[in-house]
Structure formats: C-alpha cells, structure tokens
Amino acid sequence: MFSRLKSDVQCILERDPAARSAWEVLTCYPGVHAVLLHRLAHACWTHGFKWLGRFISQLSRFLTGIEIHPGAKIGERVFFDHAMGVVVGETAEIGDDCTIYQGVTLGGTSLYKGTKRHPTLGRGVVVGAGAQVLGGFTVGDSAKVGSNAVVTKPVPAGATAVGNPARIIQAELDVKREEVAAKMGFSAYGVTQNDDPLSQAMRGLIDSAATQEHQIAMIWKAIEQLNCPRQVVSIVPVDAARQEHFEADKLNQLVGK
C-alpha cells in the first residue's frame, strides 16, 4: 500500500512543476485523495459491498470534486491534475501513467446494464481539460485527447484526437496540415474531417496552398541554379514570389473569419 502511495506521489512530482514536495502533494492535491478513496471504494464494490462503495465514492466527490464510480478500474500512477468536475463512469478503465485534467468526462452512450458502456484508456494517455470521451471503445497507449474534444470513436495508439466531433491527427499529411493552418492565423482543431463541406474545402485550400507555394519556391531555386541568361530572367516580374508564404487574410475571409 505504501509503495503504491509513494509511486502516486512521485509521478505527480515528475509531471507537475508546481509540486514542491511530497508532503505538499500528499496533503494538498485532491487527485491523490480521489485515487486513494477510489481504491477503498473499489475494494468494497468488488467484494459485494455495493452501497458502501457508492457511499465512499460520493464522499470522495464531496471532498475532492472528482466523481469516480466505484466500479471503474484505475491503474498505477494515474494523475488527476486539478481535476475539478472530472466524471469517470462505472465500466471505465484507466491505464497506468495516464494524466487527466479538469472537466473531463469518461462517459457512456448506452443505457444497457451489464455492457461495456465507458471508454478504456491505455497506458500513458493524456486527456486535456474539458474533453468528453463517450462510449465503450479504447483510446490507445500514449494517445492524446485535446482540450474540449468530443471523442466517440476509438483513438489509435500514439495518435491525437482534437475537435468536436473529434478527428484523429496521425498521418504525416495531417500533421503538416495542422502546421500550415497554424501559420495561416487560425486553428484547424475545430473543423471536422468528413462531415462539414466547409471543412473539406478548407482542407483542400490548405493542401493546395502548401503544394503550390512549395513548387514555386523549388522552381525559383532551380532557375537560379541553372544560371539562366539575363534576357530570360529579365522577363520575370521583379516582385514574383521567391519564397514560400501564405496569405492568411484572404483564406480567413473565405471562411468568414
């Protein structure tokens, strides 16, 4: 028991730069208190003392602001950071080394008893503030769920889920698209991947702009390396683009921003 408590405290000291001492973590961090009380409630629940388990979980909710059903399974070194308003459902499972921030819901979408209604988080998953993970699916190891994302489908290991409804950023193309969108002065996290025609148009514009700018820059580089005659270069406008750039204002106007 004391070794588990020590590992719980140590993981917070490693992940939270605001934590100054083990004593501070042990006495002032509601995430630690919620995990300790849940272990007691879960032991009661699994040994048939259902009411007592629920009572302890409600007491923990009152003291910490974190509601964890006594039937939920929580692994080792799980860190509820701030975590006010976190809700963890009955059939939810949280793997080792996960980090969960405030306002997160690990909820269900089914009303049938005895079924897997709540999500399973793999090892090392990070769930950002305000995220809603709803359903009996799995979020893979080392995956990340962005703040305020609404996840209703499985997330592959190592991937990132962002937006409402959440879309998966995993492939290299998606990562580059997010980087381009950030350069343009707006966040693409809020657009959907397949449902919204506007989001599909935006994805096409971003890809097209990135490709064209890159090709133009490559053409200029090739021309300079070829040492073209002066008369050929002189017919090209002086203000022609020689470097990659993006016209953020024009693209923002297209989406009414």
N, C-alpha and C positions, 0 to 999 in steps of 0.2 A: 504493500500500500504506500509506504513512504517513498519507495523508489519511483513509483508512478507519479506521485506528487512532485518529487524532485524534477522528473523529466518534464512535467507540465510547466513548472516554474521556469526551468531552464529554456524551454522553447520560446517562452514569452520574452525572456531577457535577450534572446538571439534575434527575435523578429520585431520587437518594439523598441525603437531608440529612446522612447520616453521613459522606459522602465529603468530605474536606477539601482534597485537592489531586490534581492529575493524576498525580503521582508515586506517591501512595498507591494510587490506582485501578490504575495500571499494574502495581504490584508486589504488591499485597495482595488483589486481587479475583479469585477463581477464575473468575467468569463471563467476564471478559476473556480469561483464559488459555484457557478452554474454547473460546471463539469463535475465537481465533487458531489453536489447534491443529486445530479442525474445518476451517478453511479450507484448511489444509495437507492434512489427511486427505481432504477432499472433492476437492481437485485431483488427488490420487493416484488416487482412486476413479474419477473421470470420465475419466482418461487410461489406464485399464486396469490400474493397479497396485492390484488389489483387496486383496491380502494386506497390502501396506504401508499402505493406507488404514485397514484394520481394526486393524493394529498401533498406528498413531498414535492412533486413537480409544480403544483400550484403555489406552494410556499416559496419555492425557488423563483418562480415567476414574480411573485410579490417583492422578493428581496433583491433580485438582480435585473428584472425587466426582460429576461430571456426565457422564452417558453419552449421547453423540450419535453415532448411526450415520453413517459417512462418506457414505452416500448421501443423507442428509437435506439439504434446502435451507434456508439461513438468510439472511435479508435483512440490510439495513443497520440499525445502531443497535439491535440486539437486546440486551436487558439481562437476564441471568440473575442475579437478586438472591438472594444466599446460595446457593440452588440445589443444595444437597447432596441427592443422591438423585434428581435430575431424569433422566428417560429419554426420549429422542427417537428414534422409530423410523425405519426406512430410507426410507420414502416420505413422511415428514412434511415439511411446508413451513411455515416461519415467516416471516411478512411483516415489512416494515420497522417499526421503532419498537415492537415487542412487548416486554412485560415478563413474565417467567416466574419464579415464586417456587419455593421449595424443595419437594421431594417430588412434583413434577408428572410425570405420565406422558402422553406423546403416543404412544399405543399403537394396536395393530391388533386387529381381531376376526376376521380371515380368515387362513387358512393357505395360500392360493393364491399362489404366486410370480408375480411379474410384474404384479400388480394393485395398485391404489391402496389400501393397507391402513391407512394412518395419516392423521391429520387435516391439514387445511390451515388455518393461522391467517392472517387478513387483516392489514391494516395497523393498528397501534396496539392490538392485542388485549392484555388483561391476564388472566393465568391465576393464580389465587390458590393459596396453599400447599396441597399435598396433593390437588389436583384431578386427576381422571383423565379424559382426553379420548380416547375409544376409537372408532376407525372411520375410514373414508376419506371423511369429509364436510368441510364448510367451516364455520369459525367466522368470521362476517362482520367487516368492518372496525369497529374501535373497540368491539367487544363485550367483555364481561367474564365471566369464569368464576369463581364464588365458591369460597372455600376448601373443600376436601373434596367438591366437587361431582363427580358421575359423569355425564359427558356422552356420550351415544351417538347423538345426532341433531343435525342442523345447527342452528346458532345464527344468527339474523338479525343483520345489521349494527346496531350500537348497542344490542343487547339485552343482558340479563344472565341467565346460567344459574346456578341455585342448587339445592342439594338432591341427594338420591340416591333414585331416578334424577332427573337434573336437570330442572327445569321452567323455562320461559322467562318472565321478567318483562319485558314490553314495553309492553303496552297500559296506558292510564291507569288502568283499573279495577284491574289487578294491582298497580300501584304504590301506589294508595290502600289496597288490601287489606294490603299489607306494612306500611304506616304504621300502620294500625289494629291489626294484630297486635302490632306493637312496643309500642303504648300499653297493650295488654292484659297485658303482662308475659311474653310468650313469643314465641319466634321461629317464624315460619311457614316458614322456609327448609327445614326437614326434611320437610315434608309433600309428598306427590305430588299432581299435579293431577287425574289421571284414574283412577288405579289403585285407590287406597285409599278405601273408603267413609267411613271416619272423616275423611279429609282433605276429602272432598266435603261432609260435614256441617259441618266446621269452616268451610269457605269460605262455606257458606250462613249460618251463625250470624254470622260476621263481617260479611257484607254486610247481613244483616237488622238487626243491632245498629247499624251505621253509619247505615243508612237511617232507622230508627225514631228514633234519637236526634236526627238532623238534622231530621226532620219535626216532632218535638215542640218543639224549640227554635224552629223557624220559626213554629209555631202560637202559642207564647207571645209571640213578638215581634209577630205580627200583632194579638193581643189587646191588648197594651199600646199599640200604635199607634192602635187603634180607640177607646181611652178608654171601655171598656165601663162601664155603670152599676155602682155599688158592690155592689148586691144580686147581680149576676151573678158578679162576681169573688169575692164572699164565699163562694159555694158550692164553690169550688175549694179542695182541701186546701192548707194553707199550705206543706206540705213537698213539693208537686208539683215535678217536675224542670223547671227553667227553663233549664238549660244542658246541652250535650252532655257525656256522661260514659259510661264503660264499666265494668261490674262484672267485673273481671279474675278475682277469686276464683271466682265461680260458673262462668265459662267454663272456667277451668283445671280445676275439678272434673269438668266434663263429659268432658274428655279424660284424666282420671285422673292429673292432674299435681299 
